[in-house]
Amino acid sequence: MQADVAVLGGGIVGSSVAYFLLKEAPGLSVCVVEPDPNYELASTVRASGGCRVQFTCTENIEMSKFGIAFIRDFGSTMATPDGPAHADWIEGGYLFIVPPAQLAGLERNVRRQLAHGCVVELLTPAELKARFPSMKTTDLGGGAYTPHDGWCDPNGLLQGFRRKAGELGARYVDDRVESAEVDATKVKAITLASGRRIEADAFVNACGAWAGVVAGKFGMKLPVSPMRRFEHYFTAGAPLEALPYVKDVARLAFHSEGRGFSGGLVDGSEPRGFNFEVDHGWFERMVWPAVAERFPAFEAAKCHRTWSGLYEQNELDGNPVIGPWANGARNLHTVAGFSGHGMMHAPAAARGIAELIVHGGYRTLDLTRLGYERIVAGRPYAEEGIL
Ligand SMILES: Cc1cc2nc3c(=O)[nH]c(=O)nc-3n(C[C@H](O)[C@H](O)[C@H](O)COP(=O)(O)OP(=O)(O)OC[C@H]3O[C@@H](n4cnc5c(N)ncnc54)[C@H](O)[C@@H]3O)c2cc1C
């Protein structure tokens, strides 16, 4: 089989890449290799759906701005003759809350977001209390509220991208990348589990939590590891006012979902590995005390479901790797390592890599600083503050 571009992995990142390649260059021959068409283990369908501009790196703020605008219009942009797409965008806002010791850092971050044209309000504990009366604020230094952030349905987003990419001509191949033919400057072909071989001019590794393993098949070192994270659906004991997506410095994060809430508490020290086992005591031990401390109404919270998913953790700095294999075969591109932010950043990262492949350079947002060069140099480029 022959293609102009072979995309490896057909989750939200791979499917966005296929779509933007075909937007940039209609008629390009694009195939997407995805072994799990039902996405049973893919991170995308296990995600919590949050999209926010509250970052500190220029690239992340700008990728969020583009991603949020894109997702807001997703239904019509991604419509096909079968009908509109369904991302179910909810502009519920995001709220980062910090203790007094971290207020100065939050204020600095907010100034950066404001400089990028984002709408961000810094709220004192008294203002937080007035706006969100159910929240305990006495121990807080303040909060940053971004009213135009929100959350969406990750599966709806993925299916919309996949369907539209297919309409524009992308071919999905239900198979797994097993090995690659690589010389010093070029990847020539990949071989799939079925024995099929695909030759292409360019290859894109969009394998999420599997991206490090897949890079290894090309002889490329990519410090992206699978890191398990639990997500829970829970209800409160008593009705609460409408809440935004709340995040704190201990990495507690949750948002309303239907009649309840979806969220969890990220443990960055979780052992790395492809582990999907669910710890049904995690909510009771870790999440419930944290939400109940912040919102006393959650004293009577009930957890209805817990599931696990994998973060694609970039062990160098927690930011994605986007771009060519700088010191190897340059026609192998990586779009992976989003470390838990890949759903919201998929559209902008995919647009960027499509520009690189089709035009030879970034045309909209410059993502050079997120390139593989920093991995080679061992030079982290990290977020500051709440992750
Ligand atoms: C609990 C949880 C909550 C999250 N919440 C958010 C959030 O609120 N906002 C946000 O932006 N992000 C969130 N994320 C992160 C987000 O889910 C990921 O960053 C994003 O889904 C990554 O997309 P992907 O397409 O790279 O990965 P995936 O969706 O995992 O897709 C990768 C694909 O590669 C395929 N693959 C594997 N091996 C091979 C191979 N050898 N050959 C070919 N294909 C292969 C897999 O089958 C898979 O379908 C969350 C993640 C988790 C686990």
The ligand as a MOL file (V3000), in Angstrom:
LIG
                    3D

  0  0  0     0  0            999 V3000
M  V30 BEGIN CTAB
M  V30 COUNTS 53 58 0 0 0
M  V30 BEGIN ATOM
M  V30 1 C -8.9850 10.2330 32.8310 0
M  V30 2 C -8.4720 11.1920 31.7860 0
M  V30 3 C -8.9570 12.4960 31.7510 0
M  V30 4 C -8.5140 13.3830 30.7690 0
M  V30 5 N -9.0430 14.6390 30.7110 0
M  V30 6 C -8.6710 15.4770 29.7230 0
M  V30 7 C -9.2640 16.7690 29.6110 0
M  V30 8 O -10.1090 17.1470 30.4200 0
M  V30 9 N -8.8770 17.5670 28.5770 0
M  V30 10 C -7.9280 17.1660 27.6660 0
M  V30 11 O -7.6010 17.9340 26.7640 0
M  V30 12 N -7.3530 15.9580 27.7610 0
M  V30 13 C -7.6910 15.1050 28.7510 0
M  V30 14 N -7.1040 13.8850 28.8680 0
M  V30 15 C -5.9960 13.5540 27.9530 0
M  V30 16 C -6.5030 13.1200 26.6100 0
M  V30 17 O -7.4010 12.0630 26.7520 0
M  V30 18 C -5.3140 12.6850 25.7630 0
M  V30 19 O -4.3090 13.6770 25.8120 0
M  V30 20 C -5.7380 12.4950 24.3120 0
M  V30 21 O -6.8740 11.6770 24.2400 0
M  V30 22 C -4.6200 11.9020 23.5040 0
M  V30 23 O -5.1450 11.5760 22.2380 0
M  V30 24 P -4.4020 10.5490 21.3030 0
M  V30 25 O -5.1660 10.4610 20.0440 0
M  V30 26 O -2.9620 10.9220 21.2340 0
M  V30 27 O -4.4440 9.1800 22.1320 0
M  V30 28 P -5.4780 7.9730 22.0670 0
M  V30 29 O -6.8700 8.4360 22.1060 0
M  V30 30 O -5.0520 6.9960 23.1150 0
M  V30 31 O -5.2050 7.3690 20.6310 0
M  V30 32 C -4.0020 6.7020 20.3390 0
M  V30 33 C -4.3340 5.5380 19.4620 0
M  V30 34 O -3.1080 4.8800 19.0580 0
M  V30 35 C -3.4540 3.5390 18.8280 0
M  V30 36 N -2.2530 2.6960 18.8080 0
M  V30 37 C -1.5970 2.1370 19.8530 0
M  V30 38 N -0.5750 1.3730 19.4140 0
M  V30 39 C -0.5720 1.4690 18.0710 0
M  V30 40 C 0.2290 0.8790 17.0410 0
M  V30 41 N 1.2510 0.0540 17.3180 0
M  V30 42 N -0.0710 1.1610 15.7450 0
M  V30 43 C -1.1000 2.0090 15.4440 0
M  V30 44 N -1.8930 2.5700 16.3820 0
M  V30 45 C -1.6350 2.2920 17.6750 0
M  V30 46 C -4.3940 3.1930 19.9780 0
M  V30 47 O -5.2110 2.0750 19.6480 0
M  V30 48 C -5.1690 4.4860 20.1650 0
M  V30 49 O -6.4740 4.4370 19.6010 0
M  V30 50 C -7.5310 12.9670 29.8210 0
M  V30 51 C -7.0330 11.6570 29.8700 0
M  V30 52 C -7.5000 10.7780 30.8390 0
M  V30 53 C -6.9600 9.3710 30.8590 0
M  V30 END ATOM
M  V30 BEGIN BOND
M  V30 1 1 1 2
M  V30 2 1 2 3
M  V30 3 2 2 52
M  V30 4 2 3 4
M  V30 5 1 4 5
M  V30 6 1 4 50
M  V30 7 2 5 6
M  V30 8 1 6 7
M  V30 9 1 6 13
M  V30 10 2 7 8
M  V30 11 1 7 9
M  V30 12 1 9 10
M  V30 13 2 10 11
M  V30 14 1 10 12
M  V30 15 2 12 13
M  V30 16 1 13 14
M  V30 17 1 14 15
M  V30 18 1 14 50
M  V30 19 1 15 16
M  V30 20 1 16 17
M  V30 21 1 16 18
M  V30 22 1 18 19
M  V30 23 1 18 20
M  V30 24 1 20 21
M  V30 25 1 20 22
M  V30 26 1 22 23
M  V30 27 1 23 24
M  V30 28 2 24 25
M  V30 29 1 24 26
M  V30 30 1 24 27
M  V30 31 1 27 28
M  V30 32 2 28 29
M  V30 33 1 28 30
M  V30 34 1 28 31
M  V30 35 1 31 32
M  V30 36 1 32 33
M  V30 37 1 33 34
M  V30 38 1 33 48
M  V30 39 1 34 35
M  V30 40 1 35 36
M  V30 41 1 35 46
M  V30 42 1 36 37
M  V30 43 1 36 45
M  V30 44 2 37 38
M  V30 45 1 38 39
M  V30 46 1 39 40
M  V30 47 2 39 45
M  V30 48 1 40 41
M  V30 49 2 40 42
M  V30 50 1 42 43
M  V30 51 2 43 44
M  V30 52 1 44 45
M  V30 53 1 46 47
M  V30 54 1 46 48
M  V30 55 1 48 49
M  V30 56 2 50 51
M  V30 57 1 51 52
M  V30 58 1 52 53
M  V30 END BOND
M  V30 END CTAB
M  END
